[in-house]
Structures are given as C-alpha cells and as structure tokens.
Amino acid sequence: MKYDIANIDLAKAGLARIEWAKRDMPVLADLAKNLKKSKSFKNLTVAACMHVTAETANLIIAMQAAGAKVSLCASNPLSTQDDVAAALVKNFNIPVFAKKGESNKEYLAHLQAVLDTEPDITMDDGADLVSLIESSKKIKNKIIGGTEETTTGVTRLKSMAKDGKLPFPVIAVNDSMTKHFFDNRYGTGQSTMDGIIRATNKLIAGSVFVVAGYGWCGKGLAMRARGLGANVIITEIDPIKAIEGLMDGFRVMPMAAAAQEADFICTVTGNTNVVGADAFKGMKDGCIVSNSGHFDVEIDLVTLNKISKSKKEMRNFVEAHELKDGRTVFILAGGRLVNLGSAEGHPASVMDLSFSNQILAVDFLIKNKGKLTNEVHILPEILDRKIASLKLKSLGTTIDILSKRQEEYISGWKEGTNA
C-alpha cells in the first residue's frame, strides 16, 4: 500500500468526499443492505481493479458491509484520488494498492498485490486482472468468476473467450442497459468536458470540437460539447454510427480532415492510434488533444514525440509539443483518461446505476457458481429493470403500470388493432 495512514488530514478529506458521493448512491446502499441480510457475501474474497474514486469507494464499502473481504488497486495510473484511498485504508481497513501518477512497474505490482489475496471474484475495469490471471495461470481454478465495467474490457474479454483463453465466466456489467445507456452517455459526456475545462480553462463556445467515435460515450460527449456552444465534428469507422451522427446534426468526416479544423479533439473509441501521423501532419496549430476512451494508446504519442522538437508542461496535465515545423499540439493528461486524470470521473448519481450492476453481478456469480461457461455473460434483464425501478423510486419518480387487459393485449396475437 502506498498511503501514509498517519496523514489524518488526507484521510479526513477523503472520507468527506466518500460521504458526499454516498448521498447520490442510494440504490447501491439499499442493495448492500439486502445482501448483508442474505449473507451472500460472507467469507467472499474480492480483488477489484477499478478507478480509485469516491464513487468506487462506496462500492467497495458496500461490498465489505455485505460481508466480503475486498482489496483494491487502480485500473489507470492517473485515476487514483489519493485522499479517498487513504480514507479507505484508515477508516475502513480496506487494502488499497494505488497512487496517482504511479509508474507502469508500480501499476503491475499493484495488480499482482490484489491477486495475491487469492480472490473468489475479480472486478475489472479494462480486463487487466483477467489478462494477468490468464498469463500467470496461478489462481484461476479458485476463481468463481469476474465482472467487467467498461466497453474496452468487454471487447478484450470476448476476444479471449473466442480464443478459448478466458479462464472463468465474466459478467459484462457494461452491457447492462442501466450501465451503458447512462454511465457511458451522461457520465462520460459530463466528466470529459469537466476534465478538459479544468485542465485548460479554455472557452468551448464557438470552438470546433472533434469527437472520435460515436458510440454511447461519443454520443454523450458530442451532446455536451454542443450544449456548451461548440461546432462538433464526428469521426467514425462504422457507417451506421456515422449516419446516426449525421442525422443527429453533426458534421462527419475522416480524422485527417477534421484535425485541420479542430480546436479540440477527444477520442472515445477504445482503439489504438486514432489520432496518428495523418492527423498530426495537417493538425491546426494550438489544437488540444485528449482521450476519454480507455488506455493511453488512442493518441499516437510515439509519432508525436518523433515529430516534436521540444515539449514542456504548460499547466497541470497540459503538455505542449512544439513540432519541427513550428506548430504546437497540446496533450492533456498524458494521453490517459482526461475525465479522471484532470477531473474526478463520473458523477455519483450515474455511478449508483453502474455499481448497483456490479454488486448484483457478484451476487449472480455466487448463486450460479459452476453453472456458467467460461464466456462473457450479461445480467438478466429483470435485474437491469430492478435497478432502474429502484433508481426512479430514489428520485421520487413514478411511472404507469400496465393493467391486466393491457398485458394480455400487448402479449397476444389474436386481436386485431381495430377489433
């Protein structure tokens, strides 16, 4: 662990942030209370690799309250909130292996540290734990299953399953409707703009803002950028998503063309070299480039460094690359997740939905131990809708309920529309 738990002020500040987030996470707290009564998590050991934020802290505390023994490491070297980690160690005696700005060597050591607890369940955000388990072949026979939080991780896990390399069943939390419809769209949209603005203090209104990728994250980011007054351009490789972007009122073009106009570029694809040599070649002087997809490979920093004659830090999380032809390109948060690197990640209210899926996914794995194949699974829709119903209730919102006659009509086939 990398936290001096004697630092009372750090832990105190972290505890306050955890309590602040908890106010907007009532569904998670309610589910944890019910799981404690059922004793489903008693004697359960969980290894979690997630962004160490106040919202994640509430998930880990809820797991502990339900009876699980949990250890936590970061899923990104820049996403740890050190005060939150200190509070987890000091106030809840939860082992945390993470620190903001850790090296790649430290990052890997921290992954191994949580696996050394010999977990029954893994909780991942990017599939790094599962990948390490498969390559080390150390403890996979003990593990009941795992959960995966993000699109990038699900993609990796499905590839592993296709190759017969997935060591145990994994629940794709990301594929639950109450996750990707809300977390990816509203959470990523807001927190990414927050990260870009905190890092740069630039005006968004009137700028040209390029969003690379028009999946759920891209939709949310484009919506928020337009809401702040930007002229938004979408880049895509999927013709269906490109049409959707066009019909949503955005311009759509290749990255090389978009880069010539862009004041801001943000990648949300999960893929590699999305902003590469062709983009840098014609990129507008002063363009601000960031990533809110997942790993730090979406921006081709290797190529950028080769064509730069110097680089320097302008502000926290803003690095200026002066190119050999005199233009300057600004990279935010070292090419890592800007919404966590220079901001605080998603708002607690939306993470209440995502992490409710996480805790129910763990319960589902326990109840179905030995019954699931070593593939990527999704939670049953009934649990998805349960989370949505609980969230509506917590927000004081009610909806209509079908009458028996309506249920019979909508599920039948004999009656015509005008009968």
Secondary structure, 3 states (H helix, E strand, C coil): CCCCCCCHHHHHHHHHHHHHHHCCCHHHHHHHHHHHHHCCCCCCEEEEECCCCHHHHHHHHHHHHCCCEEEEECCCCCCCCHHHHHHHHHHHCCCEECCCCCCHHHHHHHHHHHHCCCCCEEEECCCHHHHHHHHHCCCCCCCCEEEECCHHHHHHHHHHHHCCCCCCCEEEHHHCHHHHHHHHHHHHHHHHHHHHHHHHCCCCCCCEEEEECCCHHHHHHHHHHHHCCCEEEEECCCHHHHHHHHHCCCEECCHHHHHCCCCEEEECCCCCCCECHHHHHHCCCCEEEEECCCCCCCECHHHHHHCEEEEEEEECCEEEEEECCCCEEEEEHHHCEHHHHCCCCCCHHHHHHHHHHHHHHHHHHHHCCCCCCCCEECCCHHHHHHHHHHHHHHCCCCCCCCCHHHHHHHHCCCCCCCC
